[in-house]
Amino acid sequence: MIGVDLGTTTVRIHLKGKGVVLREPAVIAVIKGTTDVKAVGEDAYRMLGRTPGNVMAVRPMADGVIADYTLTEMMLKAFIRKVLTGPARFLRPTIMVCIPSGITEVEKRAVVQAVHEIGARKALLIEEPIAGAIGAGIRIEEPVGTMVIDVGGGTTDIAVLSMGGIVVSESLRIAGNHFDRDIMAFVKAKHNLLIGDRTAEEIKRTVGAAMISAGDELVDMEVRGRDLIDGMPKTVVVSTEDVVSALRDSLDKIAVGVRKVLEQAPPELVSDVIERGIVLIGGGSQLRSLDQFLQRITSIPVALADNPVDCVVIGTSKALDMAHLLQDARNKYDTY
């Protein structure tokens, strides 16, 4: 049995009994106009922005859903082959894939079809907030309210859970990749400098923050790109304050989503959330001071999960053994 976190930025795979066996960028490189795969994952990621004219390196997932069905299927098949070795390669496994809570039935069917095409015996879907909560060690089957905020690469999923299901949720297509685009736009506007996705991601990781508090260490970094005025290489300095400014609008939209979920949740569950706090998971949750930012706008304690990056894929795999707990939930996982 295999659990897959088919993320916009990263694909993670968990094998029962072995743990997380794959963490690779959700990137594939192919010969243009063919199905000839040059590279997937880390090897393909290194090709982004550096390929010759006959090769394209792309992210086939966008905003948490499949943007290019054929390339997604090819990429997922390559990853499954990496992790299934020996006799296991000839078995038809059950694969559970986590999905954002707000995607359409058409988008769900695209994921299921891709999983069946790579040879799965059965395809299961589970919503990311449920998987993330399970992976974070939360006992979601109890009649107690729990709030989870999953900031991924393509989407931010905000949900209040109780008794194994989602009571109220909001899925925003604003997350880590959107943060990168915000940084690119800011650098372009302030410095007339054109930078790529990878540079923006490096800026976010190195000097990025959601907010600045008294006593926080402020960091600068040199950034290289192309001057939009003369087209020549140029180096500028980007600071933590710059990134905070760049991300302000996106973070404010996430804050609105969090407030909306709290306003729609039943009072009893909100009371539980106030007592238990909010759990923050996902790769995007590692943005410095994001937990403080969310705590400030909600006045509720916010805790970063112990392993925020892998919570979803771990929970996806664990859920395969929890059908008896999830089967009666209003928002149970779907079986195909």
Buried (B, 14 or more C-beta within 10 A) or exposed (E): BBBBBBBBBBBBBBBBEEEBBBBBBBBBBBEEEEEEBBBBBEBBBBBBEEBEEEBBBBBBBBBBBBBBBBBBBBBBBBBBEBBBEEEEEEEEBBBBBBBBBBBEEEBBEBBBBBBBBBBBEBBBBBBBBBBBBBBBBBEBBBEBBBBBBBBBBBBBBBBBBBBBBBBBBBBBBBBBBBBBBBBBEBBBEEBBBBBBBBBBBBBBEBBBBBBBEEEEEEBEBEBEBBBEEEEEEBEBEBBBBBBBEBBBEBBEBBBEBBBBBBEEBEEEBBEBBBEBBBBBBBBBBBBBBBBBBBBBBBEBBBEBBEEBBBBBBBBBBBBBEBEEBBEEBEBBBBEB
